[in-house]
Amino acid sequence: MNKISTYLRESYRELVEKVTWPTWAQLQQSTVIVLVATLLITGVVWVMDLVAQSALHFIYSLF
């Protein structure tokens, strides 16, 4: 039980004293970057899906 309480105490101290938390502005900026990257990757995957669908449709129409 002593090891668990020591672990919890040290974990709390690390979160409070040693971790540097982002400011509100940094958090907003990071969120916007993640959203834009997600939209770009989604668009690329969507285009790749359309190209693959068209290619397969063309190949199947040959037979």
Secondary structure as a PSIPRED ss2 file (coil, helix, strand):
# PSIPRED VFORMAT (PSIPRED V4.0)

   1 M C   1.000  0.000  0.000
   2 N H   0.000  1.000  0.000
   3 K H   0.000  1.000  0.000
   4 I H   0.000  1.000  0.000
   5 S H   0.000  1.000  0.000
   6 T H   0.000  1.000  0.000
   7 Y H   0.000  1.000  0.000
   8 L H   0.000  1.000  0.000
   9 R H   0.000  1.000  0.000
  10 E H   0.000  1.000  0.000
  11 S H   0.000  1.000  0.000
  12 Y H   0.000  1.000  0.000
  13 R H   0.000  1.000  0.000
  14 E H   0.000  1.000  0.000
  15 L H   0.000  1.000  0.000
  16 V H   0.000  1.000  0.000
  17 E H   0.000  1.000  0.000
  18 K H   0.000  1.000  0.000
  19 V C   1.000  0.000  0.000
  20 T C   1.000  0.000  0.000
  21 W C   1.000  0.000  0.000
  22 P C   1.000  0.000  0.000
  23 T C   1.000  0.000  0.000
  24 W H   0.000  1.000  0.000
  25 A H   0.000  1.000  0.000
  26 Q H   0.000  1.000  0.000
  27 L H   0.000  1.000  0.000
  28 Q H   0.000  1.000  0.000
  29 Q H   0.000  1.000  0.000
  30 S H   0.000  1.000  0.000
  31 T H   0.000  1.000  0.000
  32 V H   0.000  1.000  0.000
  33 I H   0.000  1.000  0.000
  34 V H   0.000  1.000  0.000
  35 L H   0.000  1.000  0.000
  36 V H   0.000  1.000  0.000
  37 A H   0.000  1.000  0.000
  38 T H   0.000  1.000  0.000
  39 L H   0.000  1.000  0.000
  40 L H   0.000  1.000  0.000
  41 I H   0.000  1.000  0.000
  42 T H   0.000  1.000  0.000
  43 G H   0.000  1.000  0.000
  44 V H   0.000  1.000  0.000
  45 V H   0.000  1.000  0.000
  46 W H   0.000  1.000  0.000
  47 V H   0.000  1.000  0.000
  48 M H   0.000  1.000  0.000
  49 D H   0.000  1.000  0.000
  50 L H   0.000  1.000  0.000
  51 V H   0.000  1.000  0.000
  52 A H   0.000  1.000  0.000
  53 Q H   0.000  1.000  0.000
  54 S H   0.000  1.000  0.000
  55 A H   0.000  1.000  0.000
  56 L H   0.000  1.000  0.000
  57 H H   0.000  1.000  0.000
  58 F H   0.000  1.000  0.000
  59 I H   0.000  1.000  0.000
  60 Y H   0.000  1.000  0.000
  61 S H   0.000  1.000  0.000
  62 L H   0.000  1.000  0.000
  63 F C   1.000  0.000  0.000
